[in-house]
């Protein structure tokens, strides 16, 4: 589902979103097509995406897709799903265990005063709301969203992460992850979590973006201390490891997002809000022109890289 759902109509906002709306039906069909025809089995969303509308649309799609939801869609011939979806589509079902559905906590509304909330209570409430919205029974990976915007690492350790662990213990989520830009912040959170929670495995996944592409390879650059079991402190600086190696050493699955660097590595260039320095934007623009002169799409080249 799109990151914003205004589309010039108040009917596409979170509190007024209707499954019968033609635009919503298009979004639902996109999800169906991706899962049933394209082999895509991972849906990654967040309360921040569309400020709730993304999760709601996924829930609409899950009503029709999940075999586990048959009793809610097939037992009543007057049900909205049966009147808006053909019977042939209704027979195309998938099991919940065939899908990976991830969402996030920590970042929420467009209003700056409501945008971030890393409190224990909001984390619990948001997780339960996400499961309800998406009608997915449980979340596969609950991710800490953009923790670099937290007032402090201490707040995350004292409130957000314990709440996430509680959600996992309750069975509302299966695994925990972190998503964000700063490798330094993610590394610090992971190290401090190990200290705070002892031998408990806290983080199962890390998602970073724009650190593994044509202009930024920092995901694999040695910049962090090695694991504590390295007993030779004299060579500590020489033995620094990359964030990718740190995750591997700690059994954390690493996802490298934004291979196009949020539009930098495309023929049309990035959106106006892109935070890159002017020098980098100009360098990428020049690279795109060089590629075009050789009949090469820089976006294709970036994906191949």
C-alpha positions in Angstrom: 0.0 0.0 0.0 1.2 3.6 -0.6 3.0 5.6 2.0 0.2 8.2 1.8 -3.4 7.6 1.2 -4.9 11.1 0.8 -5.2 10.9 -3.0 -7.2 14.1 -2.9 -10.0 12.5 -0.9 -10.8 12.5 2.8 -12.5 9.1 2.1 -9.0 7.6 2.0 -7.9 8.7 5.4 -7.4 6.3 8.3 -10.7 6.9 10.0 -12.8 6.9 6.9 -11.2 4.2 4.7 -13.7 1.9 3.1 -13.0 -1.4 1.5 -15.5 -0.7 -1.3 -13.6 2.4 -2.5 -12.3 1.9 -6.0 -8.8 3.0 -5.1 -8.7 0.7 -2.1 -9.9 -2.2 -4.3 -6.9 -1.5 -6.6 -4.5 -1.6 -3.6 -6.0 -4.8 -2.4 -5.7 -6.4 -5.9 -2.1 -5.3 -6.0 -1.4 -7.2 -2.8 -3.3 -10.3 -4.1 -1.4 -10.2 -7.4 1.9 -9.9 -5.7 1.2 -12.9 -3.3 -0.7 -15.2 -5.7 1.1 -14.5 -9.0 4.5 -13.1 -8.3 5.8 -15.3 -5.4 6.1 -12.4 -3.0 5.5 -13.6 0.6 6.8 -10.7 2.7 4.7 -7.6 3.6 6.6 -4.9 5.5 4.6 -2.0 6.8 4.2 0.3 9.8 1.7 2.5 11.5 3.7 5.4 10.1 3.0 4.3 6.5 -0.2 6.2 5.5 -0.6 6.8 9.3 -2.6 3.6 9.7 -4.0 3.2 6.2 -1.3 0.8 5.0 -2.1 -1.7 7.8 -5.8 -1.3 7.3 -5.5 -2.1 3.5 -3.4 -5.2 4.3 -6.1 -6.2 6.7 -8.7 -5.9 3.9 -6.5 -8.1 1.7 -6.0 -10.7 4.4 -9.7 -11.0 4.9 -9.9 -12.4 1.4 -6.5 -14.2 1.2 -6.0 -16.1 4.4 -7.4 -19.6 4.5 -7.6 -19.1 8.3 -10.2 -16.4 7.7 -12.6 -18.6 5.7 -15.2 -18.5 8.6 -15.3 -14.7 8.4 -15.8 -14.4 4.7 -17.5 -17.5 3.3 -20.2 -18.3 5.9 -22.3 -15.2 5.1 -23.4 -14.8 1.4 -24.1 -11.1 2.1 -20.6 -10.5 3.4 -19.0 -7.4 1.7 -16.0 -9.5 0.5 -18.1 -12.0 -1.3 -20.0 -9.3 -3.1 -17.0 -7.3 -4.3 -14.6 -10.3 -5.0 -15.3 -13.0 -7.6 -15.8 -16.5 -6.5 -12.8 -17.7 -8.4 -10.6 -15.2 -6.5 -12.2 -16.3 -3.2 -10.9 -19.9 -3.8 -7.4 -18.6 -4.1 -6.2 -18.8 -0.5 -2.9 -18.9 1.3 -2.1 -20.1 4.8 -0.9 -17.6 7.4 2.3 -19.6 7.8 3.0 -18.9 4.1 3.3 -15.2 4.7 5.8 -13.0 6.6 4.0 -9.9 7.9 6.2 -7.3 9.6 5.3 -4.0 11.2 6.9 -1.4 13.5 6.6 0.6 16.7 7.8 4.0 17.6 6.8 6.3 14.7 3.1 7.1 14.1 1.4 10.3 13.0 2.2 13.3 10.7 1.6 15.8 13.5 5.1 16.4 14.9 3.8 16.3 18.4 2.4 12.9 17.8 5.0 11.5 15.4 7.2 9.6 17.8 6.3 7.7 21.0 8.7 5.2 22.4 6.8 4.7 25.7 5.9 1.2 27.1 2.2 1.8 27.0 2.1 3.1 23.4 4.3 0.2 22.2 1.9 -2.4 23.6 -1.2 -0.6 22.4 0.3 -0.1 18.9 1.3 -3.7 18.5 -2.2 -5.0 19.4 -3.8 -2.4 17.1 -1.5 -3.5 14.3 -2.6 -7.2 14.7 -6.2 -6.1 14.8 -5.9 -3.8 11.7 -4.1 -6.4 9.6 -6.3 -9.3 10.7 -3.1 -11.4 10.6 -3.4 -13.2 13.9 0.2 -12.3 14.8 3.1 -10.2 13.5 6.2 -12.1 12.3 8.7 -9.4 13.0 8.0 -6.4 15.2 10.5 -3.7 14.4 11.7 -0.7 16.4 11.1 2.1 13.9 13.8 4.8 13.4 15.3 4.6 16.9 17.7 7.4 16.1 14.8 9.8 16.8 14.4 8.6 20.3 15.3 11.1 23.0 17.7 8.6 24.4 18.9 5.1 24.2 18.0 4.7 27.8 14.3 5.3 27.0 14.4 2.5 24.5 16.1 0.1 27.0 13.8 1.0 29.8 10.4 1.2 28.0 10.3 0.3 24.3 12.3 -2.8 24.2 10.8 -4.4 27.4 7.4 -3.7 25.8 8.4 -5.4 22.6 9.7 -8.4 24.6 6.4 -8.5 26.4 4.5 -8.6 23.1 6.8 -11.5 22.0 6.1 -13.3 25.2 2.4 -12.9 24.7 2.6 -14.5 21.3 1.5 -11.3 19.5 4.8 -11.2 17.6 7.3 -13.9 16.7 10.5 -12.0 16.4 12.0 -8.6 17.0 13.9 -6.3 14.7 15.3 -2.7 14.2 14.8 -0.5 11.2 16.6 2.8 10.6 19.4 4.6 8.9 22.1 5.0 11.5 24.4 2.0 11.8 25.9 3.5 14.9 22.6 3.8 16.7 21.6 0.3 15.8 24.9 -1.1 16.9 24.7 0.7 20.2 21.2 -0.6 20.8 22.2 -4.1 20.1 25.2 -4.0 22.3 23.4 -2.3 25.2 20.5 -4.8 24.9 22.9 -7.7 25.3 24.2 -6.0 28.5 20.8 -5.1 29.9 19.0 -8.4 29.1 21.8 -10.8 29.7 21.9 -13.9 27.5 18.4 -13.3 26.2 18.3 -13.1 22.4 16.7 -9.7 21.8 17.2 -8.9 18.1 16.5 -11.3 15.3 16.7 -8.8 12.4 18.2 -5.5 11.3 16.9 -3.4 8.4 19.1 -0.6 7.2 18.8 1.6 4.1 21.0 3.3 1.7 24.2 1.7 3.0 24.7 -0.9 0.3 24.6 0.7 -3.1 26.7 2.4 -5.8 27.7 5.4 -3.7 27.7 4.0 -0.1 29.2 0.7 0.9 29.5 1.5 4.6 27.5 -1.6 5.6 30.6 -3.6 4.9 33.3 -1.2 6.1 35.1 -2.1 9.4 34.0 0.5 12.0 32.9 -1.4 15.1 34.7 -3.2 17.9 34.8 -7.0 17.5 32.7 -9.3 19.7 33.7 -9.3 23.4 35.1 -12.8 23.1 38.1 -11.4 21.3 40.7 -11.5 24.1 43.4 -9.5 22.3 42.8 -5.9 23.2 46.2 -4.8 21.7 44.9 -5.2 18.2 41.4 -3.9 19.0 41.5 -1.1 16.4 43.0 -3.3 13.7 40.3 -5.9 14.2 37.3 -3.6 13.9 34.5 -5.3 12.0 31.7 -4.1 9.7 28.0 -3.8 10.8 27.3 -6.7 8.5 29.9 -8.9 10.2 28.6 -7.8 13.6 25.1 -9.0 12.7 26.4 -12.3 11.3 28.4 -12.9 14.5 25.3 -12.4 16.6 22.9 -14.4 14.5 20.9 -11.2 13.3 19.4 -11.4 9.9 20.4 -8.3 7.9 18.2 -6.6 5.3 19.8 -3.9 3.0 16.9 -1.7 1.9 16.8 1.2 -0.6 19.2 -0.1 -3.3 18.2 3.0 -5.3 19.0 5.2 -2.4 15.5 6.7 -2.2 15.6 7.9 -5.8 19.2 9.1 -6.0 20.1 6.3 -8.4 17.3 6.8 -10.9 17.1 8.7 -14.2 14.6 11.1 -12.7 16.6 11.8 -9.6 15.4 12.0 -5.9 12.4 13.8 -4.5 12.8 17.4 -3.2 12.8 16.2 0.4 15.8 13.9 0.0 18.4 14.6 2.8 21.5 13.9 0.7 24.1 16.6 0.4 24.1 18.7 -2.8 27.4 17.2 -3.8 26.1 13.7 -3.7 23.0 14.6 -5.6 25.1 16.2 -8.3 27.4 13.2 -8.5 24.4 10.8 -8.9 22.9 13.1 -11.5 26.1 13.0 -13.4 26.3 9.2 -13.1 22.7 8.9 -14.4 23.6 11.0 -17.4 26.7 8.9 -18.2 24.6 5.7 -18.0 22.0 7.2 -20.3 24.6 8.1 -22.9 25.5 4.4 -22.9 21.9 3.3 -23.1 22.0 2.0 -19.5 19.4 2.6 -16.9 21.2 3.6 -13.7 18.4 2.1 -11.7 18.9 -1.3 -13.3 22.7 -1.0 -12.8 22.1 -0.1 -9.1 19.9 -3.1 -8.6 22.4 -5.4 -10.3 25.1 -4.0 -8.0 
